[in-house]
Structure formats: C-alpha cells, structure tokens
Amino acid sequence: MYSYAVRTEGLGRRFGAADALADLDLDVAPGTVLGLLGHNGAGKTTAVRILTTLLAPTSGRAVVAGCDVATQPGAVRERIAVAGQEASLDERLTGRENLRLLGRLQRLPKREALARADDLLERFGLTDAADRLLGTYSGGMRRRLDLAGCLVVRRPVVFLDEPTTGLDPASRADMWGAIADLVTDGAALILTTQYLEEADRLADQIVVLSGGRTVAEGTPAELKRRVGDRRVHITLDAVEEAAQRLSRLEPEVDARARRLSVAAPGGPDDLRSIHDELDDLDVEEASLSQPTLDDAFFALTAA
C-alpha cells in the first residue's frame, strides 16, 4: 500500500518559452481532500491534465496511486476517476441505463453493474428519476449523475474539476455530502473549484497557484491566519472613550461609524472580556470576525 495517493516532485510543463506549471510539489494522503485554487490560467488545469495522463510533464515526476504518470499511464488510468465540468453521459439513455452502461464498459459483470447503478442512484438521491431520459434532468441532477458515473467502479483517487459550478445552493449542498462520503470511504480527492467556501468546507489541504507556481499551501485555517487574526468589532456612541480604554490593544477607530475594532487572538474569550470592560458605555453591538478564505486567496494571489 502506498503512503501517498498522489505525490509530485518538481512537476512542470512548458509550452514553448512559457511555464504553464513549474516546480509543483504535492503530497496527498488517502482519505483526504486537496483543493487546488487559482485564477484562470494559474496552472490548475495543467496540473490535473498531467495527473490524469492527458498531458505529459516536461519536468519533474508525478506518482498517482503508486504508478508513475509518465511511464505507467495505463495503470494510472485504471486507478483514477475523473468528473469534469461537462457531463460525459448519453442524452438518449435514462439515468439508470447510463450508469449500467458505464459499469459494463469498465468490465463489471452484468449483475454487479446493475446492483452498483441502483446503489449509486439511491446514494445521490436520483432513484425517483432513475428511469427518466437524461434530457429531462435538471442541471443539478446531471452533475450528481455525472459524479455517480465516475464512481461506478471504485477508484482510490478521484479528480473533481469544479464539480458544483452552476448548481443552486441546495444541489451544491447535496454534492458536498456526496464528496464527503467519498473521503469517508478512503478515496483521495483532488478538487478544483471557483467557490472558495467550498474549498474551505471540503479541503484538508489547499495549494494556491498563480502564474503556474505555488504561492501558498496549508490548511484553510493556516491560510486564513496568514492574512490576519480574528477581530472584535464594537459599535457605540462613546467610541473615543472606548478607544482610550482599549489603547493597549491598538484599536482601529472609525468615529463617523461609531465603530472600533481590535485584534482578538483569543476569539470568544476576548469578545466577552472587551464587552464587559466597555459595558458601562452602553455598547450597541459587539461581534467577532475572522478572515475568510476569500480574504486569504486575494491577498496571496495579488500581483
């Protein structure tokens, strides 16, 4: 058994004189999610295309599920599942027929293909629509069926390229649940997404790419801490008096908005103590905030 589901060392791809990807180092353990983030053209798609054997690297090395992508591409393809942005399904078939066909094409015995299709339809909440033609499915249903399709045969590594793009909030939540189930089952997931809250919720580790190079990596919490800590925000009429009392904390004051804020590394404990210290000044509102992954992303990829 391999220690890492995906490992790259100095992975790169050049097109002419330009580096689409350079010096990418990844270590993705089984049962975890890696989020690849970056603006358009950052190198995410190039990285995924290399790891799924669709594009040859020009430098470095990549091993997926114990197999080298350059020297063992066939073995890699037998060990991965890929859900792209466009559903690879047949409009002329029902949902059930699509999944059964995919099972048979991947050499599952007929009985097993039938059982697997029924299991996935139930898992993705599509049982009631199982015998409807794909052409009658909504966008969210299609995305769920496409993800189900790439899981007909269980694979140790799954690549999800913006799996919830264009879905409504309810459908996105359903997809998040299905993705979490995959990780629970032990699969390693490589996730690219344009929704930063999605990466924040699902990813164990995040790699931020810009200009083909890694500009930051870490857990969502670590990346958020890089752009600042939690802060307490206070709104009250006596804002100048409050600022004097909290001068040791170097408050930021907006007199016009009657608002001040101070760093709060202690989180809720700091919120309570600051509120108590100012309670006689008739605090109108007190709140605690922390940087979002959006804040971290824009700070880390700023030119």
Helices and strands as residue ranges (DSSP letters): E 6-15, E 18-28, E 33-37, H 44-51, E 59-64, E 67-68, H 73-77, E 80-83, H 95-105, H 110-123, G 127-129, G 134-136, H 139-149, E 157-161, H 169-184, E 188-192, H 196-202, E 205-210, E 213-218, H 220-225, E 231-235, H 239-245, G 247-249, E 252-254, E 259-263, H 268-277, G 279-281, E 285-289, H 293-300
